[in-house]
Amino acid sequence: MKRSGNADLPLHYGHVPPWLATRMATLGLAITEAIIVEYGKAEVIRRLSSPFWFQSLGAVMGMDWHSSGITTSVMGALKKSINPLSKELGIYICGGKGKHSRETPNELLRIADKTGLNGTELVRASKLSAKVDNTAIQDGFQLYLHSFILSSDGDWAVVQQGMSDSSSTARRYHWHSENLKSFVEEPHTGICGINQGEILNLTSNNADKTRQSMMSITTESPNRMLAEVQNLVLPNHHDVRSKDIDLKRLGSILWLAQEKKPADFEELLLLEGMGPRTLQSMALVSEVIYGTPSRFTDPARYSFANGGKDGHPFPVPVNVYDETIKVLRNAVEKAKIGNSDKQHAIKSLHQIARNAEKNFVPNMDFEKVIAKERADSWKYGGRTVFGKEKAPGSEQLKLF
């Protein structure tokens, strides 16, 4: 098992308003279904075990792009929307925040009874992953969230988060069953949190002798782990800045959406009727579904799909959000009955954006990009936790 990195997650308090929570659940389900149709159940589990993809998913769903609240809100939205369809999808989400995390063993046993999976082993995996991150790794973070994501084939992932009162930061831990050889030697797919120096980590390869002297959990050492370390560092500032973004990737998508028209691309004729702003959102959602791991190194970029609930980088464009959900859900439903034309059109959108990016030289004014989104927000039904956006002056801003 590989440990895929760490990230700064500033603690962020507040609530997700009902109008956004409902849409997050709907979009999260549509993205999950699209991945299952294209790649299968195991890919959903694998992606949720990736810190970078998870952060990108939260950003594209309209959550604050960098804060600790992404973990609770995304897992809550997915559990709400996926579990009623678990039998059909083959994906189950257990646990959650606080008291809900303590229900994980009972939930797993009930699922095991329905699916024929080994409930005892699943409960053991849940408890050990929590014990490792709360006890074997003494980094000053106390776990308060534990989510266990399971497929009917037995693949699982764990997403859990701890909080440090002293530093006002959070750390998120990711696990994946695919290559797990030991719960006590480098088991994580990712650990996200602020680097605070040397910590006691009994799961480190260097702690082998210490572990052997403390407990006899294994009789032989696991094979040497082949790990690729990823570092996701999220800053304390709430606003999105140009240094947080791959401007070439973002710029090519904005150019594609605003300087071109969907009708210019033969592959997108099936999506005719989508306006430029919805095309921008769909291009980023398409990447979350079809993009390769290297595409998620700058999660803040995905906040340019549907903004953020606190208005960063701009208010959530509710009308665009709803149109994006409509297009994606329609494509998924068509694909389920064998008509995958719309699904292929959305997939081709990701490829067209990548092609546009190859020779693209960003020359946009980043601050004007955000200013224009905010100025136009009222047109798209823009909302934040503070209320609805009102129409400003009529001045137009040119991006390029």
Secondary structure as GFF3:
##gff-version 3
##sequence-region A 1 400
A	DSSP	beta_strand	9	10	.	.	.	ID=ss1
A	DSSP	alpha_helix	18	39	.	.	.	ID=ss2
A	DSSP	alpha_helix	41	48	.	.	.	ID=ss3
A	DSSP	alpha_helix	51	60	.	.	.	ID=ss4
A	DSSP	alpha_helix	69	82	.	.	.	ID=ss5
A	DSSP	three_ten_helix	83	85	.	.	.	ID=ss6
A	DSSP	alpha_helix	86	89	.	.	.	ID=ss7
A	DSSP	beta_strand	91	97	.	.	.	ID=ss8
A	DSSP	three_ten_helix	98	103	.	.	.	ID=ss9
A	DSSP	alpha_helix	104	115	.	.	.	ID=ss10
A	DSSP	alpha_helix	119	131	.	.	.	ID=ss11
A	DSSP	pi_helix	132	136	.	.	.	ID=ss12
A	DSSP	beta_strand	137	138	.	.	.	ID=ss13
A	DSSP	beta_strand	142	151	.	.	.	ID=ss14
A	DSSP	beta_strand	156	164	.	.	.	ID=ss15
A	DSSP	beta_strand	169	176	.	.	.	ID=ss16
A	DSSP	beta_strand	188	192	.	.	.	ID=ss17
A	DSSP	beta_strand	200	201	.	.	.	ID=ss18
A	DSSP	three_ten_helix	205	207	.	.	.	ID=ss19
A	DSSP	alpha_helix	208	214	.	.	.	ID=ss20
A	DSSP	three_ten_helix	242	244	.	.	.	ID=ss21
A	DSSP	alpha_helix	247	258	.	.	.	ID=ss22
A	DSSP	three_ten_helix	262	264	.	.	.	ID=ss23
A	DSSP	three_ten_helix	266	271	.	.	.	ID=ss24
A	DSSP	alpha_helix	276	290	.	.	.	ID=ss25
A	DSSP	three_ten_helix	293	296	.	.	.	ID=ss26
A	DSSP	three_ten_helix	299	302	.	.	.	ID=ss27
A	DSSP	alpha_helix	303	306	.	.	.	ID=ss28
A	DSSP	beta_strand	316	317	.	.	.	ID=ss29
A	DSSP	alpha_helix	318	336	.	.	.	ID=ss30
A	DSSP	alpha_helix	341	358	.	.	.	ID=ss31
A	DSSP	alpha_helix	366	376	.	.	.	ID=ss32
A	DSSP	three_ten_helix	377	380	.	.	.	ID=ss33
A	DSSP	beta_strand	382	384	.	.	.	ID=ss34
A	DSSP	beta_strand	387	388	.	.	.	ID=ss35
###
